[in-house]
Amino acid sequence: MKKNKKNDEIVFFEISQYRYHLEGLRVSKNTISSYVSDLMQYQNFLVEYEKIDDVTYITKEDILKYIQSLKRKKLKTTSIARKIIAIKDFHEYLLKNDDVKENVAATIESPKMESHLPQVLTVDEITKMIDSIKEDDSLGIRNKAMMETLYASGMRISELLDLTLGQLHLKDGYINVIGKGDKERQVPIGEMAVQSLRKYLLEREKIKNKQTNILFLNYKGDKMSRQGFFKYIKNLAKENDIKKEISPHTIRHSFATHLLQNGTDLRAVQQMLGHEDISTTQIYTHIDKERLKEEYDNTFPLSMLEKDEK
């Protein structure tokens, strides 16, 4: 391949193939655009400064040099992290597509995020909260359905409270969620959430006192308030002796973290959460690493011995 002379000229034709690959995965247009833009900048650096015109010549050292160049430009940590995600995913694609013999980006690490890691609950803590909800009346059944749906989908509380009957597709196991900027996404939900919603829909007629398509109603038959439901979640955690600081996004943060802990692809989590920028989703990989380190420190004998000796 010939050396690139224009910043918008594709030298690595694999970038075009990678774009088609992402489109086939139904990745959002904004994400594809961001990935390709980041990869074009990566390509241009390699062509201009490392004299590389073929992906098979790229080494780990070349990638590290590029990352250093980004740091010298004083780019934000989140921007660098996003570019690294694109590079790592691209090189993983190259390996799977047999374009290269090894993934030279496999051990490249993203920079530590500057923001504080959000608080998350464990699977056991969330299970304990949901199982403690008494379904002895219509409101209890509603509360159980709301918590099951919130955890099964990872949607924002505002998105949950804005749900209408027409957004439910329980037979197919998914919900059409309307997110920020009125952007719609399809989010799968598990069988437990489906069952809780079916049970609530039968009870909903007892709460409803006027014509409305809003799914979750308060005791007056009106749409529930965000503040009211958040207060309910905090009280539910307190009743179950959970002393962690609870925020409106705690269940959402926990949903994303648990998915990644179980091996779900970062891009899939991004789509379910409705994040425009994958670097926003990247924060959950740091939570996962912190949790693993904490579990290691608390359970591995030598680590515990070192603590005792300090």
C-alpha positions in Angstrom: 0.0 0.0 0.0 1.1 3.5 -0.7 1.9 6.1 1.9 -1.0 8.3 2.8 -0.9 11.9 1.8 -4.4 13.0 2.9 -5.7 12.8 6.5 -9.0 11.4 5.3 -7.6 8.8 3.0 -7.8 5.2 4.1 -4.5 3.4 3.9 -5.5 0.4 6.1 -8.3 -1.0 4.0 -9.2 -3.2 7.0 -10.7 -0.1 8.6 -13.4 -0.1 5.9 -14.0 -3.8 6.5 -14.2 -3.1 10.2 -16.9 -0.5 9.6 -19.0 -3.0 7.7 -18.4 -5.5 10.5 -19.8 -2.9 13.1 -22.8 -2.2 10.9 -23.5 -5.9 10.7 -23.6 -5.9 14.5 -26.2 -3.1 14.4 -23.9 -0.8 16.4 -25.2 2.8 16.5 -24.2 5.2 13.7 -22.6 7.6 16.3 -20.5 4.8 17.8 -19.3 3.6 14.3 -18.5 7.2 13.3 -16.5 7.7 16.6 -14.6 4.4 16.2 -13.7 5.0 12.5 -12.6 8.6 13.3 -10.4 7.4 16.1 -8.9 4.7 13.9 -8.2 7.1 11.1 -6.2 9.3 13.5 -4.4 6.2 14.7 -3.7 5.2 11.1 -2.4 8.6 10.1 0.0 8.6 13.1 1.4 5.2 12.1 1.8 6.2 8.5 3.4 9.6 9.1 5.6 8.9 12.1 6.2 5.2 12.0 6.2 4.7 8.2 3.7 1.8 8.5 1.4 1.2 5.6 0.2 -2.3 6.5 -1.6 -3.6 9.7 0.7 -6.6 9.8 3.7 -4.4 10.6 2.1 -2.8 13.7 3.7 -3.6 17.0 2.7 -3.0 20.6 5.5 -0.4 20.8 3.9 1.5 17.9 0.6 1.6 19.8 2.3 2.8 23.0 4.0 5.6 21.0 0.6 6.7 19.7 -0.8 6.8 23.2 2.1 8.9 24.4 1.5 11.3 21.5 -2.1 11.7 22.7 -1.0 12.4 26.3 1.4 15.1 25.0 -1.5 16.8 23.3 -3.2 17.0 26.8 -6.2 15.0 25.7 -8.7 14.2 28.4 -8.4 10.8 30.0 -11.9 9.8 28.8 -10.9 10.7 25.2 -7.7 8.6 25.3 -9.6 5.7 26.9 -12.2 5.8 24.1 -9.5 5.8 21.4 -7.8 2.8 23.1 -11.1 0.9 23.2 -11.4 1.5 19.4 -7.8 0.4 18.8 -8.1 -2.7 20.9 -11.4 -3.7 19.3 -10.0 -3.2 15.8 -7.0 -5.4 16.5 -9.2 -8.1 18.0 -11.2 -7.9 14.8 -8.0 -8.2 12.7 -7.0 -11.4 14.6 -10.5 -13.0 14.3 -10.6 -12.1 10.6 -7.1 -13.7 10.1 -5.6 -10.4 8.9 -2.8 -10.7 11.5 -1.2 -13.6 13.4 -1.4 -11.9 16.8 -3.4 -9.2 18.7 -0.6 -6.7 19.5 -3.1 -4.6 21.4 -4.3 -7.3 23.7 -2.3 -6.2 26.7 -2.6 -2.5 26.2 -4.3 -1.0 29.3 -6.6 2.0 29.4 -5.6 5.0 31.6 -7.1 5.2 35.0 -10.3 7.2 35.0 -10.1 10.5 36.8 -13.7 10.4 38.1 -14.7 8.5 41.2 -16.1 5.0 40.6 -19.8 4.8 41.2 -21.2 2.7 44.0 -22.6 -0.7 43.0 -24.5 -3.4 44.8 -23.6 -7.1 44.7 -25.9 -9.6 43.0 -26.8 -10.9 46.5 -27.7 -7.5 47.8 -30.0 -6.8 44.9 -31.5 -10.2 45.1 -32.1 -9.7 48.8 -33.8 -6.3 48.1 -36.1 -7.7 45.4 -37.0 -10.9 47.4 -37.9 -8.8 50.4 -40.7 -7.0 48.6 -44.1 -8.2 49.8 -46.7 -8.8 47.1 -49.7 -8.8 49.3 -51.4 -5.9 47.5 -51.4 -4.2 44.1 -48.7 -1.7 45.1 -46.5 -4.4 46.4 -46.8 -6.3 43.1 -46.1 -3.0 41.3 -43.0 -2.4 43.3 -41.7 -5.9 42.7 -42.3 -5.5 38.9 -40.5 -2.1 38.9 -37.4 -3.4 40.7 -37.2 -6.5 38.6 -37.5 -4.4 35.4 -35.0 -1.8 36.6 -32.4 -4.4 37.3 -33.1 -6.6 34.3 -32.8 -3.7 31.9 -30.4 -1.2 33.4 -32.6 1.7 32.3 -32.6 5.0 34.0 -35.3 5.6 36.6 -36.8 8.4 34.4 -36.9 5.9 31.5 -38.6 3.4 33.7 -41.3 5.8 34.9 -41.9 7.1 31.4 -42.7 3.6 30.1 -46.0 3.1 28.3 -47.9 -0.1 27.7 -47.0 0.0 24.0 -43.3 -0.2 24.8 -43.6 -3.7 26.3 -42.9 -6.7 24.1 -43.1 -9.4 26.8 -43.8 -12.2 24.4 -40.4 -11.5 22.7 -38.7 -10.6 26.0 -37.7 -7.0 25.4 -38.7 -3.4 26.0 -38.5 -0.4 23.7 -36.8 2.2 25.9 -36.9 5.9 25.0 -33.7 7.5 26.2 -32.0 10.9 26.1 -32.8 12.9 23.0 -35.9 10.7 22.4 -33.5 8.0 21.0 -35.1 4.5 21.1 -33.3 1.3 21.9 -34.4 -2.3 22.4 -33.4 -3.8 25.7 -33.8 -7.5 26.5 -35.2 -8.5 29.9 -35.1 -11.9 31.6 -38.0 -14.3 32.4 -38.3 -13.1 36.1 -38.9 -9.5 35.0 -41.4 -10.7 32.3 -43.4 -12.7 34.9 -43.4 -9.8 37.4 -44.7 -7.4 34.7 -47.4 -9.9 33.6 -48.5 -10.2 37.2 -48.5 -6.4 37.6 -50.5 -5.8 34.4 -53.4 -7.8 35.9 -53.2 -5.7 39.1 -52.8 -2.4 37.2 -56.5 -2.2 36.4 -57.2 -2.0 40.2 -54.9 1.1 40.5 -55.9 2.8 37.3 -58.8 5.3 37.7 -58.6 7.1 34.4 -57.5 6.4 30.8 -53.7 6.4 30.6 -51.0 4.4 28.8 -48.4 5.0 31.5 -47.2 1.6 32.8 -46.4 2.3 36.4 -49.0 4.2 38.4 -49.1 5.5 42.0 -52.0 4.8 44.4 -53.9 7.7 42.9 -53.7 6.2 39.4 -51.2 8.9 38.3 -47.6 8.6 36.9 -45.1 8.0 39.7 -42.6 10.7 40.6 -38.9 10.1 40.2 -38.3 11.4 43.8 -40.9 9.1 45.2 -39.5 5.9 43.6 -35.9 6.8 44.5 -37.0 7.3 48.1 -38.6 3.8 48.0 -35.3 2.2 46.7 -33.3 3.9 49.5 -35.8 2.7 52.1 -35.7 -0.8 50.6 -31.9 -0.9 50.9 -32.1 0.4 54.5 -34.7 -2.3 55.4 -32.3 -5.0 54.1 -29.4 -3.6 56.2 -27.5 -2.4 53.1 -25.3 0.5 54.3 -23.9 1.6 50.9 -24.7 5.1 49.6 -27.6 4.7 47.2 -28.1 7.0 44.2 -30.8 7.1 41.5 -28.3 5.3 39.2 -27.1 2.6 41.7 -29.2 -0.2 40.2 -28.2 0.9 36.7 -24.5 0.9 37.7 -24.9 -2.6 39.3 -26.6 -4.0 36.2 -23.7 -2.9 33.9 -21.0 -4.1 36.3 -22.7 -7.5 36.7 -23.0 -8.0 32.9 -19.3 -7.3 32.4 -18.3 -9.6 35.3 -20.2 -12.3 33.4 -18.3 -11.7 30.2 -20.8 -9.5 28.3 -19.1 -7.5 25.5 -18.5 -3.8 26.4 -20.2 -2.6 23.2 -23.3 -4.7 24.0 -23.5 -3.1 27.4 -23.1 0.4 25.8 -26.1 -0.3 23.6 -28.3 -1.6 26.4 -27.4 1.5 28.5 -28.0 3.9 25.6 -24.6 5.5 26.0 -23.5 7.7 23.0 -19.8 7.4 23.9 -18.3 4.0 24.8 -15.8 5.8 27.1 -18.8 6.4 29.4 -19.4 2.6 29.5 -15.7 2.0 30.1 -16.0 3.2 33.7 -17.7 -0.2 34.6 -14.6 -2.2 33.5 -12.7 -0.2 36.2 -15.3 -1.1 38.8 -15.0 -4.7 37.9 -11.2 -4.7 38.3 -11.6 -2.9 41.6 -14.1 -5.4 42.9 -11.8 -8.3 41.8 -8.9 -6.8 43.6 -11.0 -6.3 46.7 -12.2 -9.9 46.6 -8.6 -11.1 46.2 -7.4 -9.0 49.1 -10.2 -10.3 51.3 -9.9 -14.0 50.4 -6.4 -14.8 49.3 -4.4 -16.1 52.3 -1.1 -14.4 51.6 -2.9 -11.1 50.9 -4.7 -11.3 54.2 -1.5 -12.2 56.0 0.2 -9.1 54.6 -2.7 -7.0 55.9 -2.3 -8.5 59.4 1.4 -7.7 59.4 1.0 -4.0 58.6 
